[in-house]
Amino acid sequence: MARFVLKLILCLLIALGTGFGYLALRSGDAFYSFYEWVSPARFQQYDQLILSVATEHQLDPMLVKAVVWRESRFDRQKYGTAGERGLMQVSQKAANEWAHEHKIDNFNVEQLFDPKTNLEAGSWYLRRALDHWQNESEPLPFALAEYNAGASRAQRWGGADGITTSEFLGNIDFPITRKYVQSILDRYAFYKRRGRM
């Protein structure tokens, strides 16, 4: 009887593993899906806050989560090599512009480690970049390049009006920025494909 129970448990574990494997492969990113199942709290802990802030800034929450994933892998204490901070890796310059625009007195850059403050500043900056490129047929790649490398560089890569997205991506002479833009577009497509953040 013990042998039968052991075989039954083994068969159930194999079936469960196969099912999870199938779903992970079908998701389009098996590793991400696996890590999300192993540590759902890490991958979903900011979802409600992202939803709230993204809606406030008229952004798709799946886009904001894709930026958070790329920038910090959901680590609110992340400190970037150029001093960027928090979930969306907001620079001090961008944060100061956000604080000035919203008339926030006594803003301290260390406040960017607070998830809500960081998402507010980062989403505001992303919305501003999208608005800047709204005349492009696909403004998102342009806005993401601006978010990553700054407005002046994105403007240089964008050149004259009417440039195609593929031409723009080809003009980006920072391979890291080109990869950055593509990784967020891919993660955003992944979230949209599965229908949830």
LINFENJO-V186579 format. One record per backbone hydrogen bond with DSSP energy under -1.0 kcal/mol. CO is the residue of the C=O (numbers start at 1). NH is the residue of the N-H. Records with the same first field share a line. If there is no record, write none. Layout:
BEGIN
CO->NH  NH
END
This chain:
BEGIN
1->5
2->6
3->7
4->8
5->9
6->10
7->11
8->12
9->13
10->14
11->15
12->16
13->17
14->18
15->19
16->20
17->21
18->22
19->23
20->24
21->25
22->26
23->27
29->33
30->34
31->35
32->36
33->37
34->38
35->39
39->43
40->44
41->45
44->47
46->50
47->51
48->52
49->53
50->54
51->55
52->56
53->57
54->59
55->58
60->63  64
61->65
62->66
63->67
64->68
65->69
66->70
67->71
68->72  73
69->73
75->78
78->86
80->83
84->80
85->90
86->89
90->85
91->95
92->96
93->97
94->98
95->99
96->100
97->101
98->102
99->104
100->103
108->111
109->112
110->113
111->114
114->118
115->119
116->120
117->121
118->122
119->123
120->124
121->125
122->126
123->127
124->128
125->129
126->130
127->131
128->132
129->133
131->134
133->136
139->143
140->144
141->145
142->146
143->147
144->148
145->149
146->150
150->154
151->155
152->156
153->157
154->158
155->159
164->168
165->169
166->170
167->171
174->178
175->179
176->180
177->181
178->182
179->183
180->184
181->185
182->186
183->187
184->188
185->189
186->190
187->191
188->192
189->193
190->194
191->195  196
END
